Amino acid sequence: MEGPPFAVLIGTLAALLSIGSFAPQILKTWRERDASAVSLRMYVVTVTGFACWLAYGVMIKAWPVVASNLACLLMSGAMLALKLRFSRAD
């Protein structure tokens, strides 16, 4: 990764926090088998956004952008899958 050491540290921290932010919601939804409080639209938009960032990172060959957005795409995609699986019909 290129850049000043402090910038690399901040970028790494930002990526780890972004990736990890999905874990509590995924764990809660999995344990409770209930995703009724989770917004389907929000996760569709989030997954689409991370897919676009991933494509952008590949196009400009920015591998830290690719890696972090791939991880976020997988986490948000997992949450979207849980939403679709565990949503209760009202």
VOKOL-662441 format. One record per residue: x, y, z of N, C-alpha, C in turn. Coordinates in steps of 0.1 Angstrom, whole numbers. Example, Ala and Ser with C-alpha at 12.3 -4.5 7.8 and 13.67 -1.06 7.14 Angstrom:
<pts>
((132, -57, 78), (123, -45, 78), (132, -33, 78))
((128, -22, 71), (137, -11, 71), (129, 0, 79))
</pts>
This chain:
<pts>
((8, -12, 0), (0, 0, 0), (9, 12, 0))
((6, 22, -8), (14, 34, -9), (8, 45, -1))
((17, 55, 2), (12, 67, 9), (20, 68, 22))
((18, 80, 28), (25, 82, 41), (20, 72, 51))
((28, 67, 61), (24, 57, 70), (11, 60, 78))
((9, 73, 82), (-3, 76, 89), (-15, 75, 80))
((-14, 78, 67), (-25, 77, 58), (-29, 62, 56))
((-18, 54, 55), (-21, 39, 54), (-28, 34, 66))
((-24, 39, 78), (-30, 34, 90), (-45, 38, 91))
((-47, 51, 87), (-61, 56, 87), (-70, 48, 77))
((-64, 46, 65), (-71, 38, 55), (-74, 24, 59))
((-64, 18, 65), (-66, 4, 70), (-77, 3, 81))
((-76, 13, 91), (-86, 14, 101), (-100, 16, 95))
((-101, 25, 86), (-114, 28, 79), (-120, 15, 73))
((-111, 8, 66), (-116, -5, 59), (-121, -15, 69))
((-113, -17, 80), (-116, -27, 90), (-129, -23, 97))
((-131, -10, 100), (-144, -6, 107), (-156, -7, 98))
((-154, -4, 85), (-165, -6, 75), (-169, -20, 74))
((-159, -29, 73), (-162, -43, 71), (-168, -49, 84))
((-163, -45, 95), (-168, -50, 108), (-182, -45, 112))
((-186, -34, 106), (-198, -28, 110), (-210, -36, 106))
((-209, -46, 97), (-220, -54, 94), (-221, -66, 103))
((-211, -70, 110), (-211, -82, 119), (-222, -82, 129))
((-224, -71, 137), (-234, -72, 147), (-248, -74, 142))
((-252, -68, 130), (-265, -70, 124), (-266, -84, 119))
((-256, -89, 113), (-256, -103, 107), (-258, -113, 119))
((-250, -111, 130), (-251, -121, 141), (-265, -120, 148))
((-270, -108, 149), (-283, -106, 156), (-294, -113, 147))
((-294, -110, 134), (-304, -116, 125), (-303, -131, 125))
((-290, -136, 124), (-288, -151, 124), (-294, -157, 137))
((-290, -152, 148), (-295, -157, 161), (-310, -157, 163))
((-316, -146, 159), (-330, -144, 161), (-339, -150, 150))
((-332, -153, 139), (-339, -158, 127), (-351, -148, 123))
((-348, -135, 124), (-358, -125, 121), (-351, -113, 115))
((-355, -109, 104), (-349, -97, 97), (-360, -87, 94))
((-371, -88, 101), (-382, -79, 98), (-379, -64, 100))
((-369, -61, 109), (-366, -47, 112), (-355, -42, 103))
((-350, -50, 94), (-339, -47, 85), (-345, -41, 72))
((-340, -30, 67), (-345, -24, 55), (-339, -31, 42))
((-348, -37, 35), (-344, -44, 22), (-339, -34, 12))
((-345, -22, 11), (-340, -12, 1), (-326, -7, 5))
((-324, -5, 18), (-311, -1, 22), (-300, -11, 18))
((-303, -23, 20), (-292, -33, 17), (-291, -36, 2))
((-302, -34, -6), (-300, -35, -20), (-291, -23, -25))
((-294, -11, -20), (-286, 0, -24), (-271, -2, -19))
((-269, -7, -7), (-256, -9, -1), (-248, -19, -9))
((-254, -30, -12), (-247, -40, -20), (-244, -35, -34))
((-253, -28, -40), (-250, -22, -53), (-239, -12, -53))
((-239, -4, -42), (-228, 6, -40), (-214, 0, -39))
((-214, -11, -31), (-201, -18, -29), (-197, -25, -42))
((-206, -30, -50), (-203, -36, -62), (-197, -26, -72))
((-203, -14, -72), (-197, -3, -80), (-183, 1, -76))
((-181, 2, -63), (-168, 6, -58), (-158, -5, -61))
((-162, -17, -60), (-153, -29, -64), (-149, -28, -79))
((-159, -25, -87), (-156, -24, -102), (-147, -12, -104))
((-149, -1, -97), (-141, 11, -99), (-127, 8, -95))
((-125, 1, -83), (-112, -3, -78), (-104, -12, -88))
((-111, -21, -94), (-105, -30, -105), (-101, -21, -117))
((-110, -12, -121), (-107, -4, -133), (-95, 5, -131))
((-93, 10, -119), (-81, 19, -117), (-70, 11, -111))
((-71, -2, -109), (-61, -10, -103), (-56, -6, -89))
((-66, -2, -81), (-64, 2, -67), (-67, -9, -58))
((-58, -18, -56), (-61, -31, -49), (-65, -29, -35))
((-61, -19, -27), (-67, -17, -14), (-82, -14, -15))
((-86, -6, -25), (-100, -3, -27), (-108, -16, -31))
((-101, -24, -39), (-107, -37, -43), (-109, -46, -31))
((-99, -48, -23), (-100, -57, -12), (-110, -53, -2))
((-110, -40, 2), (-119, -35, 12), (-133, -36, 7))
((-136, -32, -5), (-149, -32, -10), (-154, -46, -13))
((-145, -55, -17), (-149, -69, -18), (-154, -75, -5))
((-146, -72, 6), (-150, -77, 19), (-164, -71, 23))
((-165, -58, 21), (-178, -51, 24), (-190, -56, 16))
((-187, -59, 3), (-197, -65, -5), (-201, -79, 0))
((-192, -87, 4), (-195, -100, 10), (-203, -99, 22))
((-200, -90, 31), (-207, -88, 44), (-221, -83, 41))
((-222, -72, 33), (-235, -67, 31), (-244, -76, 22))
((-237, -84, 14), (-245, -94, 6), (-250, -105, 15))
((-242, -109, 25), (-247, -119, 35), (-259, -114, 43))
((-258, -101, 46), (-270, -95, 53), (-282, -95, 44))
((-280, -91, 32), (-291, -91, 22), (-297, -105, 21))
((-289, -115, 20), (-293, -129, 19), (-301, -133, 32))
((-296, -129, 43), (-304, -131, 56), (-317, -124, 56))
((-317, -112, 51), (-330, -105, 50), (-340, -112, 42))
((-336, -117, 30), (-345, -124, 21), (-349, -137, 27))
((-340, -144, 35), (-343, -157, 40), (-352, -156, 53))
((-350, -146, 61), (-357, -146, 74), (-368, -135, 75))
((-371, -128, 64), (-382, -118, 65), (-395, -125, 68))
((-402, -119, 77), (-415, -125, 80), (-426, -117, 72))
((-435, -125, 66), (-446, -119, 59), (-456, -113, 70))
((-460, -100, 67), (-469, -94, 76), (-483, -96, 72))
</pts>
